[in-house]
Amino acid sequence: MNYIVKLCIVVFLVAAVNMFSQTSMPQEKQTFQELNNKFNKALLASDLNTLVDFYVDDAVSLPSYAPIMRGKEEIREGNKKDFAQTKYVSLNSTTTDVFGAGDVRIEIGTFEISLVPANMTQPINDHGKYLTVWQKQPDGNWKIKCDTFNTDMPPMGQQQAGAKEKSMEKNKDNMMNENKDKDNDK
């Protein structure tokens, strides 16, 4: 039994070293950059069907500030809620590294995004990094098996400032309406 466990560990380590020993796959960076450009276009257009089609059926998405989404249906519902709460103004992503072996690629990149949450009137700008695990399909296309992203900035402070701005505008409108009502009562 000890021999089998040791053999499994050695096989796993050899496979892991082989998978990650490639420092980069520059020939595939362009492929994933083009896929990201299409993904970004779908996100900016709030095109839910196109966006979800980028994922394999049993994909896992690990978004910032939200629970894990498992499978296309949860990814669809999560993005549907997101689209109802957020207007995406711009998104640029850059593939910086691609690693992998066989039918799996790990892509690392950076992003810059501008968006307007539902409680704000002005866009907030953010930038960060992402990691996407791509799986090659039998038809030769690449689909997302797992993805995650996170910010390099503390967006909560910006969101609070924007929410305060909207709240101040609402209060100003309310005060103006109250003054109109008082004038009408005279």
Residue, then its C-alpha position, 0 to 999 in steps of 0.5 A: m500500500n505504501y508503495i502505491v501511495k508513493l507511486c501515485i505521488v510521484v506520478f502526480l508530481v511529474a504530471a504537475v511539473n510537466m504541465f507547469s514547466q512550460t514558461s509560456m505558450p506565446q503562439e496561443k496568447q493571440t488565440f486567447q486574446e481574441l477569445n477574450n475580445k469576443f467575451n468582452k464584447a458580449l459582456l459590454a452588450s449584456d449578451l447573456n446567451t453569447l457570454v454563457d456559450f463561452y463556458v463548458d456545461d460543468a464550468v465553475s466561475l469564481p467572481s469577486y464579491a459573489p458566491i461560486m457559480r457551478g454550471k452554465e445555469e448558475i453562471r447564466e443566473g449570476n450574470k443575469k443578476d449582474f446585468a440588472q445591477t451594473k452597466y458595463v461601459s468599457l472592458n479591456s483585457t490583456t492575456t499575459d501568460v498561457f501555460g498548459a498541456g494536452d487539452v487544458r490551458i491556464e491563461i493569466g491576464t490583466f483587465e481595465i474596466s469601467l462600470v456604473p453600478a445601479n446605485m451610482t450615476q457616474p462610472i467607476n474605473d477598476h483594474g485587476k487580474y484574472l485567471t481562466v482555465w480553458q478546455k479544448q473541445p472535441d470540435g477544436n474550440w476552447k471553452i472556459k472550464c473555470d475562471t476567477f478575477n479580482t481587483d487591484m483596487p478597493p472599489m468599495g470606497q468608490q462605490q460608497a462615494g458614488a452612492k453618496e453622490k446619487s443620494m445627494e442628488k436625490n435629496k436635492d431633487n426632493m428639496m426642490n420638489e418640496n419648495k415647489d409644493k410650498d410655493n403652490d400652497k401659497 
